[in-house]
Amino acid sequence: MGSVQMCIECEQCSYEFAMDDYNYRTGERLTFCPRCGYKKSYTYETDESGNFVMKTDLYEIDEKTIGYIPKGPSFDYVKSEMELLKRFCPFSRNITQEELNSIDKKAYIVKTDSKKEEIEVYLSFWYNRKIIKEDSKTFLQHTHPVPRQEEKQGHGICCLGGALYYLEDLGVEKALELAKESEYKEHSYVTQFRDGKLEVLYGEMEG
């Protein structure tokens, strides 16, 4: 398995059981709220053939901001960055490719800000990393897919049993008609989110 699913609070309507799907192998993430329809995703750009669009960055190892955080429990990703940064270990300029490969299997490789108060870039997961030596300096070369972040504001949901539809795709009138005529109408609902408030137009929702 490569993902962890859990419930989080919706950023738009504050529903406590929005769905969060995090792929700890690739770093991809999808958040979706079944109440208001809010959606947020972190994925990667692809070309016409479906292959990832790749990019290569070069970071100088300064013995301060480039290093690793030893892996802890499986749910490390839900911890605050400050908790993770307490375990941060900077790389030495003398690090070899063999040492990097060994660390890579048991740690998160990251770049922090100068005060070590924030993780600026995660350089881990399944991306390609190499140690480069040039002019008495040491660099970490990081080749990775180009990230794509998308955020979609929710306007409401039409739930027909277990099937969910965006309210804006159906329209209020059609959504209400389908919910009332559904063979699963006892488990159906229609919501509308506007002016910062969520309104239940039909049915009941648990939670």
LINSUL-V495512 format. One record per backbone hydrogen bond with DSSP energy under -0.5 kcal/mol. NH is the residue of the N-H (numbers start at 1). CO is the residue of the C=O. E is the energy in kcal/mol with one decimal. If there is no record, write none. Layout:
{{NH CO E} {NH CO E}}
This chain:
{{4 22 -2.8} {6 20 -2.1} {8 18 -2.3} {10 15 -2.7} {14 10 -1.1} {18 8 -2.0} {18 15 -0.8} {19 32 -3.0} {20 6 -2.5} {21 30 -3.0} {22 4 -2.6} {22 20 -0.5} {23 28 -3.0} {24 2 -0.9} {24 22 -0.9} {25 2 -1.0} {27 23 -2.8} {29 42 -2.0} {30 21 -2.3} {31 40 -3.1} {32 19 -2.5} {33 38 -2.3} {34 32 -0.6} {37 33 -1.7} {39 152 -2.3} {40 31 -2.4} {41 150 -2.8} {42 29 -2.8} {43 148 -2.8} {45 146 -3.1} {47 51 -2.7} {50 47 -1.8} {53 45 -2.2} {54 52 -0.6} {55 144 -2.6} {57 142 -2.7} {59 140 -2.3} {61 138 -3.0} {62 60 -0.9} {67 65 -0.5} {67 110 -2.2} {68 89 -2.5} {69 108 -2.5} {70 87 -0.7} {71 106 -2.2} {76 73 -1.4} {78 75 -1.5} {79 76 -1.9} {84 80 -1.7} {85 81 -2.9} {86 82 -0.8} {86 83 -0.6} {87 84 -1.9} {88 85 -1.4} {89 68 -2.7} {91 66 -3.0} {95 92 -1.7} {100 96 -2.2} {101 97 -2.5} {102 98 -1.8} {103 99 -2.5} {104 100 -2.7} {105 101 -0.7} {105 102 -0.7} {106 103 -1.8} {108 69 -2.7} {109 107 -0.6} {110 67 -2.1} {110 108 -0.5} {111 121 -2.5} {112 65 -2.5} {113 118 -1.9} {116 113 -1.6} {120 111 -2.2} {120 118 -0.8} {121 111 -1.8} {123 109 -3.3} {123 121 -0.6} {126 25 -0.8} {127 124 -0.9} {128 143 -1.6} {130 141 -2.1} {132 130 -0.5} {132 139 -2.7} {134 132 -0.5} {134 137 -2.4} {137 134 -2.1} {139 132 -3.1} {140 59 -3.3} {141 130 -3.3} {141 139 -0.6} {142 57 -2.9} {142 140 -0.5} {143 128 -2.9} {143 141 -0.5} {144 55 -2.9} {144 142 -0.5} {146 53 -2.9} {148 43 -2.7} {150 41 -2.2} {152 39 -3.4} {153 151 -0.5} {156 36 -1.7} {158 165 -2.9} {159 157 -0.6} {159 189 -3.3} {160 158 -0.6} {160 163 -2.9} {161 159 -0.7} {162 160 -0.8} {163 160 -1.9} {165 158 -2.0} {167 156 -2.2} {169 166 -1.0} {170 166 -1.1} {171 167 -3.4} {175 171 -2.3} {176 172 -2.5} {177 173 -2.0} {178 174 -2.5} {179 175 -2.2} {180 176 -2.3} {181 177 -1.6} {182 178 -1.0} {185 182 -1.4} {187 184 -2.3} {188 185 -1.4} {189 159 -1.7} {190 202 -2.0} {191 157 -2.7} {192 199 -2.4} {193 155 -2.1} {194 192 -0.6} {194 197 -2.2} {197 194 -1.8} {199 192 -2.9} {199 197 -0.5} {201 190 -2.5} {201 199 -0.7} {202 190 -1.6} {204 188 -0.5}}
